[in-house]
Every structure is written in structure tokens, then in C-alpha cells.
């Protein structure tokens, strides 16, 4: 029941967004929806060379008046739902927001793209707040480690910083080329499809690994020091009664080497449609963490990664965003993103305690098919 509900919610957001398309197409001046690719940087937007003969390096000043006409409270709510539901599930929030914005007619021209991109990034703050609330005890432990009062917190803080650095460095060096070449429909569809196949293959491997470790009573990479022992009280010798999601090492056992591997994997999520949570969760499980510990580390790492991106965008383009959309739409997006992210996180943690990642692999393949259909029919560009 829970799986069906979350799938309906994920697909439903795109369906709701699609209801705006008919009226918009009827009023269109003839320009295809999404004629430009995302590439806004510091209040400007890259315009493809095929759009009126403009050079890819030409910059169009943001038109805040036109941007305001494209946004309304209903659209802000839809975008908040999409952000909140998809941010931490391994299905790519970037890909879903890209498609949804174009279906809604938000940021579909060079002059309105920058505010739309900033809005999509800033409402991440709502999703970030959801993690801060749900994982406040673990975060408090990290702060205790920062001030030297918790060795466990200090080790986790070091791991988070090590995992954060690869994506931060690569993003700083290659942000421009990534946005100009990969922020488009077909690269996102390709990432959805490849990620879906990868999840299906890896989830089968993870399931076999969990079964083997459980049969061995938690020995191997899942047993001994650092084993995730929650739920193991009352087991008989030779058996491991932990839920499948807790078979493996606990978060306390993560090392800087593990963190570096996870961090390098996170850098691949800079390809839109890949999903930061997907690559970090899979990498964490492959280095020996239990699925539950991998999910938690991914969420905590997201606080640094998403927090840095959101803070940078707010400082760089905050005034532009407020001028374009106003406080009501921004607030709605943030609040809705917070509520839906909290619900999605809670559901995902419970789901993965007992079940595999396969559902997300199948969903990504469906999303890739829907995205390809929208591109082929010219509904989005």
C-alpha cells in the first residue's frame, strides 16, 4: 500500500503539472516549450546556438516581470511537491524538476530561466530542514564531535567532510561545461534509464549479500565490531534476525577510505538525472555499510552538498529570485518541500528496512520512457 501511494504521488506530480500544458500551448507564440537548456549561472542563462542563431555564450538578462507571469502559488506547490518527494529518493530531483518546470511553462525562455533555476535550488532548503528535524540526534552527535566531546561524532564529521570534497572540487571546476552540455532532456532520460538498470542489477547483488551474511549470523563484513545490531536481541546462535536493511556495518564503522569512495561516487551525480542519493547509497552499501546506515549517511552528506549549493544560490541570486517570484511562492515551495521530503524520507527508511531498491529501478525506467515520449512528441524540449 505504501509503495503504491508513493509511486502514485511521484507520477501524479508530473500528471498534475501536465494539466497546465494545454492552456499554455494554446496561448503560445509558437516557441517550443523548453527551447533553451538549463545553464543559468549567476543570473544569466546560456542560449543554445540553434535558438535564433544565438551563440552558446550569449547572455540574456533575466526578465523578472516575465518570470513573475510564469509563476503562481499552484505551480509553486507542485514544484515543492516534486522537490520534496524526489530529493532523497534515488530517482533524481533534478530530472523531475527539469521536466516539471517545462510542463508548467516556468523558466522556458532564456530571459526567465535564471529565476526558475534559482527557485528549484533554493526550495531545497525545505528538504534540508526535513533531514535536520528527522536526524537531529545524529546531527547533535556530529556537533559534539566538532567541539571535541564525542569521538563517534568526530569520526562521522571527518567522513562527511571527506565525502563532500570530491563533488565540491569537481563542481567548482566543471560547473559550466556540465550545465551547458548535460542539462537537457535526452541526457536526463539516458541517466534515468542507466540508473534504473544499475539499481536492478545492484539490488539483486545486495539482496544476495544480505542473505549470505544473515545466514552466517552476521559474520563477514556485517559482523564483528561496527555491525548494525539493531533488532538482533533474542536471536539464536547461528542466526541473524536483523531486518535485511540492517545487515552490514553500522554508521559508526565508516572510515575515511569508505567516505572517499562514496564522495567520488557522489561526483557522478552531477550528471542530471543520475541522483545523488542513488550513487551514495549504492557506494556505501558496496563498501560494507548496511542499507539503513548507507541511507542515513547519504542523507547527512546531503546536508553538506545541498546546503552548500542552496546557500551559494541564495547569496548569489536571492534578490533576483525575490524580485521575480515574490515571497509567497518561495515560502509555499519551501514549506511544501519540507513536508513532502519528511514524508518521503520516513517512507523510504521503512521500505528499505525490509525490501530492496528494485522499486526505484523500475520507477526510473518508467520515468525514462515517459521523458522520452515527451521529448519525441515535442511536449518538452
Secondary structure, DSSP 8 states (H G I E B T S, - for coil): -HHHHHHHHHHHHHHHHHTTHHHHHHT--S--TT-S----BTTB-B--TTSTT--TT-B----HHHHHHH--HHHHHHHHHHHHHHSSSTT-HHHHHHHHHHHHTSS-SHHHHHHHHHHHHHTHHHHHHHHHHHTHHHHHHHHHHHTTS-HHHHHHHHHHHHHHHHHHHHHHHHHHHHHHHHSSHHHHHHHHHHHHHHHHHHHHHHHHHHHHHHHTTS-GGGSSTTB--TT-TT--TT---S-GGG-SB-GGG--HHHHHHHHHHHHGGGSTTS-HHHHHHHHHHHTTB-HHHHHHHHHHHHHHHHHHHHHHHHHHHHHHHHHHHHHHHHHHHHHHHHHHHHHHHHHHHHHHHHS-THHHHHHHHHHHHHHHHHHHTTS--
